[in-house]
Amino acid sequence: MLGVKIVCLGKLKEEYWRAAVREYEKRLSALCRFELVELPEARLGSSPNKGEISAALEREAGAVIPKLEGMVVPLCIEGRKLDSVGLSRLLSGAMQSPGAISFVIGSSYGLSDSVKALGTGISMSPMTFPHQLARVMLCEQIYRGLQILRGAPYHK
């Protein structure tokens, strides 16, 4: 069974986001070995400069990298754009080798270049979404992708 891990920087603060993710965790648990890992965001002042942001992203990378396994897929704006069928193909490839896939959602300042270099990034959209919504959307798309692979009618 495919191992699917989402590594996120930051916690979901609102209950409605947590409830949505719990629902997809329940659905995904029947289709894969699903794990969600939340790591703390680096603390920055109210107006950080580029150097401070870069250092914070590298500190976050130090926490993220040990948690990754299998194929690494950073979510980043400059990543390639996939439709749902394309994501299902990505999941299918991870099933073949190495049998696990790790998606990474960065903090409010994104991901360090060292994390992005670990895999081919994907972009959910050219639009910007709150990280909480991106987490729910990613869970749904992983569920949809696995349903596509099963030939289930969920994806119409």
ABEGO torsion letter per residue (X at the ends): XBBBBBBBBEBBABAAAAAAAAAAAAAAAAABBBBBBBBBBBBBBABBBAAAAAAAAAAAAAAAAAABBEBBBBBBAABBBBBAAAAAAAAAAAAAOAGBBBBBBBBAAEBBAAAAAABBBBBABABBBBAAAAAAAAAAAAAAAAAAAAGBAABX
